[in-house]
Amino acid sequence: MDVRWVQFKVPVADYDRAVNGISDFRSIRFMRMYMSGFEQQTTLRLGTLELVRGDYRRYLQTLDNVTQEDPELDDTVFEVEAVNIIDNENRQPIPYTLPPGVIREQLNNNNNIIRQDEQSLALRVCGLEQNDARGVYKNFSVDMRQYKNLEMFIHAESIVNQTALADGDLVAFIRMGNDLTESFYEVQVSLKPTAFNTTSAEEIWPVENRLDLPLALLQDLKSTILGDPATYAPNQLHFFEEGQIDGLPSNILRVGMKGNPSFGDVRVAMIGVRNETNTELCGEVWFNELRLSELQNQGGWAAVAAMDANFADFANLSATGRVSTIGFGSLEQGPNDRSREDVEEYDLVTNFNLGQMLPKKWGIQLPFNYGRSEKLITPQFDPEYQDVELQARLDNEGNSERREEILGQSIDYTKRQSINFIGVRKERTSEGNQKCMT
């Protein structure tokens, strides 16, 4: 008897009908499953029944930059699933393998070592039109300013019985920013498809497909665009290719920016595929290990000084000063919790008894208090464009007046000064050398 296992995936959100007015999935108490349409007696064995939730959701708006066509109106097939080492190690025509350098996690349980599964996000498209794209997105909140690189493994392959992909036909992209339509960065990587029946991990995950983006490149991109405000339109997506910006890795096709995004406060990210040819395409792309690397763990320093001086009964002086640099923090603070600004401040308080300088027979007590303090805070990042270092923006600004204006807007300067005469009085002496105070 021939036995085979078939995996069914039922998208619960794409239901056929709602009975008795049920409106959502928040109060599900029962589930019934039935099968029909069999022509002969059949024995079924149910392996596992699982409710699976994906962290990434399909993006339902248009990604066609030319026609702006609603994706629901075309015939493009778009499927999202996970491929993993346990279920797809013997997959055909290309088996799933771990990306180079990736190691499966292990759990020690009662002297047994259990290796955990490892998986990738797979996007499969067919009938993808020219200039069109499909993608998935995820909401989160992360500060990327303390890291040097954004990295990810990417694999591309053709679909069996469909037109084979050539190098560069499909482009993988990642968007990240405040949102996905008005304020984001976009990075595009030209993909090299893997040939069928390949088993080598280096060929399944080729170097040409790997995303290795220096985040400093996005700072340079933003500084370049903002340095030429005459050509910058915030409502347009501005792309830069090789030769237009320094330091662009050879396998990255282009990088772009729209609006005023900040990778210091990334709230959403999208990954997807785009058609760069003049014909419809079919293909499958795997995304694995989207990560930040090379944490910048450079520390800072701080110093505090204090001084007290006394000049008999005439004057006393108290002064304190403090200096703190970028990267300074307490021992329990992580790199993202440490100071991101240079701070310089001092505080001076003096008290003088000026009556001592007058003739004693006048009997005048003249206390004089003078206080002065100044505080200068210079941020590491520009307050307006929070992922661009202030010094980098100043270096890219050619207008000296504008540079001084930017510096004045960025630095927080506070000055306090006080003069007080408190307790002024005159003492007079009677004939009996008794003092009376008025």
C-alpha positions in Angstrom: 0.0 0.0 0.0 1.3 3.4 -1.0 1.5 5.8 1.9 2.2 9.5 1.6 2.0 12.6 3.8 0.4 15.7 2.5 0.7 19.0 4.3 -2.3 21.3 4.1 -2.1 25.0 5.0 -5.4 26.7 5.5 -5.3 30.5 5.6 -7.9 31.2 8.3 -8.2 34.9 7.4 -9.4 34.0 3.8 -12.6 32.3 4.9 -15.4 31.5 2.4 -18.4 32.7 4.6 -19.2 33.9 8.1 -22.1 32.2 9.9 -24.5 34.0 12.3 -22.6 37.3 12.1 -19.3 36.3 13.7 -16.9 39.2 13.0 -13.5 38.3 14.2 -11.2 35.6 15.7 -11.0 36.8 19.2 -13.6 34.5 20.8 -13.1 31.2 19.1 -14.1 28.3 21.4 -14.7 25.3 19.0 -13.2 24.1 15.8 -14.7 21.5 13.5 -12.9 20.0 10.5 -14.4 17.8 7.9 -13.5 16.4 4.4 -15.7 15.5 1.5 -15.7 14.5 -2.1 -14.0 11.1 -1.8 -14.8 8.5 -4.5 -13.6 5.5 -2.5 -12.9 4.4 1.0 -9.9 6.2 2.3 -8.0 6.0 5.6 -6.6 9.3 6.9 -4.1 9.7 9.7 -3.8 13.2 11.2 -0.2 14.0 12.1 -0.3 17.4 13.8 -2.9 20.2 13.8 -1.3 23.5 14.6 -2.2 27.1 14.6 0.7 29.0 13.2 1.2 32.8 13.4 3.8 34.5 11.3 5.7 37.6 12.6 5.6 39.0 9.1 2.3 40.1 7.4 1.6 40.6 3.7 1.7 44.1 2.4 -1.6 44.7 0.6 -0.9 48.1 -1.0 0.7 48.7 -4.3 4.5 48.5 -4.7 4.4 49.3 -8.5 6.2 52.6 -8.8 5.0 53.2 -12.4 1.4 52.2 -12.8 0.4 52.2 -9.1 -1.9 49.3 -9.9 -3.8 47.6 -7.1 -2.2 44.2 -6.4 -5.6 42.7 -6.0 -6.4 43.4 -9.6 -3.7 41.4 -11.3 -3.1 37.6 -11.5 0.2 37.5 -9.6 0.5 34.5 -7.3 2.2 35.4 -4.0 2.8 32.8 -1.3 4.6 33.3 2.0 5.8 30.3 4.0 8.7 29.0 6.1 11.4 26.6 4.9 13.4 24.8 7.6 16.1 22.2 8.0 13.9 19.6 9.6 11.1 19.5 7.0 13.1 20.6 3.9 16.5 19.0 4.2 15.7 16.7 1.3 13.7 19.3 -0.7 13.8 19.2 -4.5 15.1 20.6 -6.7 17.2 22.5 -4.1 17.5 21.2 -0.6 17.4 23.6 2.4 20.8 24.0 4.0 22.1 26.2 6.8 23.7 29.4 5.6 27.5 29.4 6.0 28.5 30.1 9.6 25.0 29.5 11.0 24.8 26.9 13.8 21.7 25.2 15.1 21.0 26.0 18.7 21.1 23.1 21.2 19.2 22.4 24.4 20.6 20.2 27.1 17.6 18.3 28.5 18.1 15.5 31.0 21.6 14.7 29.6 20.1 14.7 26.0 21.2 17.3 23.5 18.3 18.4 21.4 19.1 20.5 18.3 16.5 23.2 17.6 15.0 23.8 14.1 16.4 26.5 11.9 14.3 28.2 9.2 14.0 31.0 6.7 11.2 33.1 5.4 10.3 32.1 1.8 8.5 34.4 -0.7 7.2 32.7 -3.8 5.9 34.8 -6.8 4.6 33.8 -10.2 3.3 36.1 -12.9 5.1 39.1 -11.3 4.7 42.0 -13.7 7.4 44.5 -14.8 8.2 47.1 -12.1 5.9 45.3 -9.7 6.9 43.9 -6.3 5.5 41.9 -3.4 6.6 42.1 0.2 5.9 41.3 3.8 6.4 43.6 6.8 6.8 43.6 10.6 6.3 46.2 13.2 8.9 46.7 16.0 11.0 49.4 17.6 14.8 49.3 17.4 17.7 51.8 17.6 20.4 50.9 15.0 22.7 53.8 15.6 25.1 51.8 17.8 25.8 49.2 15.1 28.0 49.3 12.0 26.3 46.9 9.6 23.0 45.5 8.5 23.3 41.9 7.2 21.1 39.1 5.8 21.5 35.9 3.8 19.4 35.7 0.7 18.7 32.8 -1.7 16.9 32.9 -5.1 15.8 30.0 -7.4 13.6 29.4 -10.3 10.3 27.5 -10.1 10.0 24.1 -11.7 8.3 24.1 -15.2 8.5 27.9 -15.3 10.9 30.2 -17.3 14.3 30.1 -15.6 15.6 33.2 -13.9 18.7 34.9 -15.1 21.1 36.9 -12.9 19.6 40.2 -11.9 16.0 39.4 -13.0 14.7 39.5 -9.5 15.7 42.1 -7.0 15.4 41.7 -3.2 14.7 44.8 -1.2 14.3 45.9 2.4 12.5 49.0 3.6 12.9 50.4 7.1 11.8 53.6 8.7 8.9 55.3 10.4 6.4 53.8 7.9 6.3 52.1 4.5 4.9 54.9 2.3 6.1 58.3 3.4 9.3 58.0 5.4 11.7 55.1 4.9 15.1 53.9 3.6 15.2 51.3 0.8 18.1 49.0 -0.1 18.0 46.8 -3.2 20.1 43.7 -3.9 20.4 42.2 -7.3 19.9 38.4 -7.0 21.8 35.5 -8.5 19.6 32.4 -8.8 20.9 29.0 -7.7 21.0 26.2 -10.2 18.8 23.1 -9.7 20.3 20.1 -7.9 22.8 22.2 -6.1 23.8 20.9 -2.6 26.7 23.2 -1.6 25.8 25.8 1.1 28.1 28.3 -0.5 26.2 28.0 -3.8 22.7 27.9 -2.2 23.6 31.1 -0.3 26.0 32.8 -2.7 28.1 35.7 -1.6 26.6 37.8 -4.4 23.2 37.7 -2.7 24.3 38.6 0.8 23.2 41.9 2.2 26.1 43.6 4.0 25.2 47.2 4.3 27.4 49.7 6.3 24.9 51.8 8.2 27.3 54.8 7.8 26.3 54.7 4.2 22.8 55.7 5.0 24.2 58.6 7.0 26.2 59.7 4.0 23.2 59.3 1.8 21.0 61.5 4.0 23.7 64.1 4.4 24.2 64.2 0.6 20.5 64.7 0.0 20.0 67.3 2.7 23.1 69.1 1.5 21.4 69.8 -1.8 17.9 71.0 -0.7 17.2 72.4 -4.2 16.9 68.9 -5.7 15.4 67.1 -2.7 11.6 66.5 -2.8 10.5 64.9 0.5 7.5 63.2 -1.2 9.7 61.4 -3.7 11.9 58.3 -3.4 15.5 59.3 -4.2 17.8 56.4 -5.3 21.6 56.4 -5.6 23.5 53.7 -7.5 27.2 52.7 -7.8 29.3 55.8 -8.7 26.8 58.2 -7.2 27.7 57.5 -3.6 31.0 56.3 -2.1 31.3 53.0 -0.3 28.3 51.2 -1.9 29.0 47.4 -1.9 29.2 45.9 -5.4 26.2 43.5 -5.0 23.9 46.3 -3.8 22.0 47.6 -6.8 20.9 50.9 -5.2 20.0 52.6 -1.9 17.2 55.3 -1.6 15.4 57.5 0.9 12.0 59.1 1.0 10.8 61.6 3.6 12.8 62.0 6.8 13.4 58.4 8.2 15.7 57.6 11.0 17.4 54.3 11.7 17.7 55.5 15.3 14.0 54.8 15.7 13.0 52.1 13.2 9.3 51.2 13.7 8.6 48.9 10.7 10.6 46.9 8.2 9.6 45.3 4.9 11.4 42.7 2.9 10.3 41.7 -0.6 11.1 41.0 -4.3 10.8 43.2 -7.4 10.8 42.4 -11.1 13.5 44.2 -13.0 12.8 42.8 -16.5 10.3 43.5 -19.2 8.4 40.2 -18.8 6.5 38.4 -16.1 8.6 36.3 -13.7 8.3 33.3 -11.4 10.7 32.6 -8.6 11.3 31.9 -5.0 13.5 33.8 -2.6 14.6 32.8 1.0 15.5 35.4 3.6 17.5 34.4 6.6 19.2 36.0 9.6 18.3 39.7 9.3 20.7 41.0 11.9 22.8 44.0 13.1 26.5 43.4 13.6 29.6 45.1 15.0 28.2 46.8 18.0 30.1 50.1 18.6 31.0 49.7 22.3 33.3 52.7 22.6 33.1 54.2 26.1 33.5 57.7 27.3 34.8 59.4 30.4 33.6 61.9 33.0 35.2 64.1 35.6 34.0 66.2 38.5 35.9 68.9 40.3 35.0 70.9 43.4 36.7 73.7 45.3 35.9 75.7 48.4 37.9 78.7 49.6 37.5 81.0 52.6 39.1 84.4 53.2 38.6 85.0 57.0 35.3 86.7 57.7 35.4 88.7 54.4 34.6 86.2 51.7 34.0 82.5 50.8 33.9 80.9 47.4 32.5 77.6 46.2 33.0 76.2 42.6 32.1 72.9 40.9 32.7 71.7 37.4 31.7 68.6 35.4 32.7 67.2 32.1 31.1 64.1 30.4 31.8 62.7 27.0 29.8 60.6 24.5 29.7 56.9 25.5 29.9 57.5 29.2 27.6 55.4 31.5 27.5 53.4 34.6 28.7 49.8 34.8 25.2 48.3 34.5 24.2 50.3 31.4 24.5 48.8 28.0 25.8 50.6 24.9 22.3 51.9 23.9 21.7 53.3 27.4 24.9 55.4 27.6 25.2 59.1 27.0 24.9 60.3 23.4 26.1 63.9 24.1 29.1 65.9 25.4 28.3 67.9 28.5 30.4 70.7 30.0 29.2 72.7 33.0 30.4 74.7 35.9 28.7 76.4 38.9 30.3 79.3 40.9 28.9 80.8 44.1 30.6 83.6 46.1 29.7 85.5 49.3 31.4 88.8 50.3 30.9 91.0 53.3 31.5 94.3 51.7 30.8 96.1 55.0 34.4 95.1 56.0 35.7 97.6 53.4 33.8 100.5 54.9 34.8 102.5 58.1 33.9 100.5 61.2 32.2 103.4 62.9 29.5 103.4 60.2 28.3 100.0 61.5 27.1 98.9 58.0 26.7 95.2 57.2 26.7 94.7 53.4 26.5 91.0 52.4 26.9 90.5 48.7 26.2 87.2 46.9 27.1 86.5 43.3 26.3 83.2 41.5 27.1 82.1 37.9 26.6 78.8 36.1 26.9 77.7 32.5 26.0 74.4 30.8 26.9 73.3 27.3 25.4 70.2 25.7 26.6 69.0 22.3 24.7 66.0 20.9 26.3 63.3 18.9 23.4 63.2 16.5 21.6 66.1 14.8 18.4 66.7 16.7 16.4 67.3 13.5 17.8 64.2 11.6 18.4 61.8 14.4 20.5 59.2 12.6 23.0 61.7 11.1 25.9 62.7 13.3 26.0 66.4 13.9 29.6 66.7 12.8 28.9 64.8 9.5 26.0 67.2 8.7 28.2 70.2 9.4 31.0 68.8 7.2 28.5 68.4 4.3 27.1 71.9 4.7 28.9 74.3 2.3 27.2 77.5 3.4 29.1 78.9 6.5 26.1 80.9 7.7 23.8 77.8 7.4 26.5 75.8 9.3 26.5 78.3 12.2 22.7 78.2 12.2 22.6 74.4 12.4 25.2 74.4 15.2 23.2 77.0 17.1 20.0 75.0 16.8 21.7 71.8 17.9 23.7 72.9 20.9 21.8 73.3 24.2 23.4 76.3 26.1 22.2 77.5 29.4 23.6 80.4 31.4 22.4 81.5 34.8 23.6 84.6 36.8 22.4 86.1 40.0 23.3 89.1 42.2 21.9 89.4 45.7 22.1 91.8 48.6 20.3 90.0 51.4 20.6 91.0 55.1 21.8 94.6 54.5 21.7 96.4 57.9 23.2 99.3 59.9 24.4 98.9 63.4 24.7 102.0 65.7 26.5 102.3 69.0 25.0 104.1 72.1 27.0 106.2 74.6 27.2 103.1 76.8 28.9 101.3 74.0 25.8 99.1 73.7 24.9 98.2 70.2 21.4 98.6 68.9 20.4 97.1 65.6 17.9 98.7 63.2 
